Amino acid sequence: MRFMKPVLTVLLAALLSACAAPEPSHYAAEKPRLELQQYFNGTLDGWGMFQDRSGKVVKRFTVLMQCRWQGDVGTFEEDFVYSDGTRQRRVWTLRKTGPNSFTGTADDVIGTAVGTGAGNALHWNYVLALPVDGKVYNMHMNDWMFLIDERVMLNRTTMSKFGVELGSVTLSFTKRP
């Protein structure tokens, strides 16, 4: 019986640490440093896929981004082409609100996206109105971007509703020279 208390303590500590989410500050020392206004300025090409909660790839896509900044306000025009032939356009308006913080809006974003960066990482949280089979679902997006080098960025987003993860998006961006 006296062995149960240490075992339970270790199990509880492991469970609690598994629930701890990463924070942008965890990446503060990582290089190259992501300067959002520099990286997302000009033309970027992207390739991605959406996976359902079982891991099955449901859709693949390409995206062409045209990005420009005027002071602390950025406009990102995203043109998606999906593997089933459908197309989608999203236009983001971003605002720099602090040294490492941004907000963003788009027509299919409910409210305002909030982003915080540090080192080579940027973390976004927002709600996206996602059309699926003729219905629209408001999905919580937990979006992480990591700058790999001066041209390549990797992006992973988990999508959830009522705290249940329903899928993920994996995306690679390459900035044109």
C-alpha positions as a printed Julia matrix, in Angstrom:
177×3 Matrix{Float64}:
   0.0    0.0     0.0
   2.83   2.42    0.78
   4.11   1.95   -2.8
   0.81   3.16   -4.23
   1.26   6.78   -3.11
   4.54   7.34   -5.05
   3.13   5.54   -8.09
  -0.04   7.65   -8.03
   2.02  10.82   -7.58
   4.16  10.0   -10.62
   1.08   9.16  -12.69
  -0.67  12.39  -11.68
   2.43  14.44  -12.52
   2.7   12.75  -15.92
  -0.98  13.39  -16.61
  -0.74  17.06  -15.66
   2.41  17.62  -17.73
   0.73  16.0   -20.73
  -2.02  18.64  -20.47
   0.45  21.54  -20.53
   0.24  23.25  -23.9
   3.29  24.79  -25.55
   3.61  28.56  -25.42
   5.32  30.84  -27.96
   7.87  31.76  -25.27
   9.16  28.16  -25.4
  10.62  29.02  -28.84
  12.14  32.41  -27.95
  15.73  31.25  -28.53
  15.0   29.47  -31.82
  16.5   30.8   -35.04
  15.9   32.13  -37.58
  13.71  34.68  -35.87
  10.3   35.08  -37.5
   9.63  38.68  -38.45
   6.04  38.39  -39.65
   6.09  41.65  -41.62
   9.22  40.55  -43.45
   8.35  36.91  -44.16
   4.72  37.55  -45.16
   5.56  40.29  -47.64
   5.45  39.42  -51.34
   4.37  36.14  -52.96
   4.29  32.77  -51.21
   3.36  29.33  -52.5
   1.85  26.74  -50.2
   1.01  23.03  -50.24
  -1.17  21.38  -47.65
  -3.59  18.71  -46.58
  -6.52  18.32  -44.24
  -6.71  15.17  -42.11
  -9.74  14.03  -40.14
  -9.42  12.95  -36.52
  -8.46   9.4   -37.53
  -5.51  10.76  -39.55
  -7.05  10.05  -42.95
  -6.16  12.67  -45.58
  -9.51  14.11  -46.69
  -8.34  16.95  -48.94
  -5.11  18.24  -50.41
  -4.63  21.79  -51.63
  -2.31  24.44  -52.96
  -2.44  28.09  -51.99
  -1.02  31.2   -53.57
  -0.55  34.12  -51.17
  -0.02  37.75  -52.08
   1.01  39.67  -48.96
   1.71  43.35  -48.4
   2.09  45.68  -45.46
   1.35  49.34  -45.03
   2.8   50.35  -41.69
   1.4   48.0   -39.04
  -1.47  46.74  -41.24
  -1.0   43.74  -43.52
  -3.24  42.31  -46.24
  -2.88  38.63  -47.13
  -4.79  37.42  -50.18
  -4.99  33.62  -50.17
  -6.22  31.68  -53.22
  -6.77  27.97  -52.54
  -7.19  25.2   -55.1
  -8.36  21.89  -53.6
  -7.72  18.38  -54.91
 -11.42  18.02  -55.78
 -11.2   21.09  -58.05
 -12.96  23.54  -55.73
 -11.5   26.97  -55.15
 -11.61  29.33  -52.21
 -10.39  32.84  -51.54
  -9.67  34.32  -48.11
  -8.4   37.83  -47.5
  -6.85  38.48  -44.1
  -6.29  41.91  -42.58
  -3.59  41.72  -39.91
  -2.63  44.38  -37.41
   0.56  44.5   -35.39
  -0.56  45.26  -31.83
   2.77  44.91  -30.02
   6.36  43.75  -30.49
   5.3   40.07  -30.83
   1.52  40.28  -31.1
  -0.97  40.55  -33.93
  -4.69  40.44  -34.56
  -6.38  39.31  -37.75
  -9.77  39.34  -39.41
 -11.21  37.67  -42.51
 -14.75  37.2   -43.83
 -14.97  33.6   -42.59
 -13.29  34.25  -39.23
 -15.74  34.75  -36.37
 -14.5   37.67  -34.27
 -10.78  38.38  -34.24
  -7.81  36.04  -34.53
  -5.12  36.62  -31.9
  -1.48  35.8   -32.62
   1.63  35.8   -30.46
   5.16  35.12  -31.65
   8.57  34.39  -30.21
  11.77  33.17  -31.85
  10.88  31.22  -34.99
   7.26  30.55  -33.95
   3.88  32.21  -34.22
   0.75  30.92  -32.48
  -2.75  31.91  -33.64
  -6.14  31.2   -32.06
  -9.39  31.94  -33.86
 -12.79  30.59  -34.82
 -13.33  29.73  -38.48
 -16.76  29.33  -40.13
 -16.05  26.09  -42.0
 -18.48  24.89  -44.7
 -18.9   21.1   -44.77
 -21.51  19.3   -46.88
 -23.82  22.3   -47.13
 -23.59  23.25  -43.44
 -21.31  25.75  -41.71
 -19.52  24.8   -38.49
 -17.7   27.26  -36.24
 -14.4   25.53  -35.52
 -11.76  26.59  -33.01
  -8.4   26.8   -34.8
  -5.17  26.3   -32.84
  -2.61  27.39  -35.41
   1.2   27.11  -35.09
   3.69  28.43  -37.66
   7.43  27.7   -37.55
  10.02  29.43  -39.72
  12.51  26.81  -40.94
  14.78  29.1   -42.95
  14.45  32.46  -44.73
  12.13  30.94  -47.38
  10.34  27.94  -45.79
   7.68  27.89  -43.09
   5.76  24.91  -41.71
   2.25  25.34  -40.34
   0.13  22.91  -38.3
  -3.38  23.71  -37.21
  -5.7   21.6   -35.1
  -9.43  22.09  -35.45
 -11.82  21.43  -32.58
 -15.42  21.92  -31.52
 -16.51  21.82  -27.86
 -12.92  20.86  -26.96
 -12.91  17.75  -29.18
 -10.26  17.68  -31.89
 -11.9   16.92  -35.24
  -9.02  17.3   -37.66
  -5.8   19.04  -38.57
  -4.23  20.99  -41.39
  -0.56  20.64  -42.33
   0.85  23.29  -44.64
   4.23  24.24  -46.05
   4.92  27.75  -47.34
   7.79  28.8   -49.59
   8.5   32.47  -50.1
   9.4   33.42  -53.64
  12.73  35.24  -54.03
